[in-house]
Amino acid sequence: MTFDNFVSGTVAFVRDHGEWAPAIVFGLAFAESFAFISLLVPAWGILVGIGALIGVSGLEFWPIWLAAAAGASLGDWVSYLIGFHFKDAATRVWPLSRHPQMVERGHRFFMRWGPWGIFIGRFFGPLRAVVPLIAGIFAMPQFLFQMANISSAMVWAFVLLAPGAFALQKLWPAFM
């Protein structure tokens, strides 16, 4: 199965079973934001496709957006907790064990930007995978982490879903 088949199959399933859309979007956003899974599951493409589907299928935007934001927040929070609990031991697990430069880059980024690094890091694939984990390893105060985590997840979910949802909703009648 290719990535294109996975994307088109998932979007087709959501089109045919709209009641599952929030749960699927939650799972995809969680996978995209969780430190280790995000490198294996590039879910952002599927989320953009589902955003376009919202615009033409009659799916409700706000529950799907909320599910994406909640999944992304939870993925980063679990990553933070793993880093906080396991500290340096977390860096000895694949893929970080094979790519120590990711840890070092994430650490430099986190130290330079602090809570803004959590917010900014969500929008850059490789950073999204390690910045919350690094924040946990270096014991960033949880309140600051959660503020950046939740706010960035809300914006990230909107950025992925809204363009397709609202642009296609306005343009679709012109093609009918």
C-alpha angles and dihedrals in degrees: 000000000000126000090251090055091049092050095046093043093051094046090047091051091052090048091053097039105034093166087070094052098098093047093047092046090049090053093046093049090047091050091047091052103038111101101237104025095049091072090057101039113051093191097163091087091054091047091053089049091050089049089057089047090055089059096056106026105055095247113152112255101205100057090047091047090049091049091051092049092047093048092048092047092049092048092054092043093053089048090051092049092050090052092045093049101039099030111183092359087073089064091059092066125089128297095021092048089060095040108041089161087071089060093047093047091047091049093050091047092048093047092049098046105025112189090357086061089063090051096044094040092062090069097053117070103220092040092048088062098053113021096080090046091050090047088056094045090053092042101241107191106271095227092057091044093051094047091054092039098052097040093048092047090054093050093042092052091049093048092052099043108029103063093059094036098051102029094050091043089059096039100041096077089056090062095048 
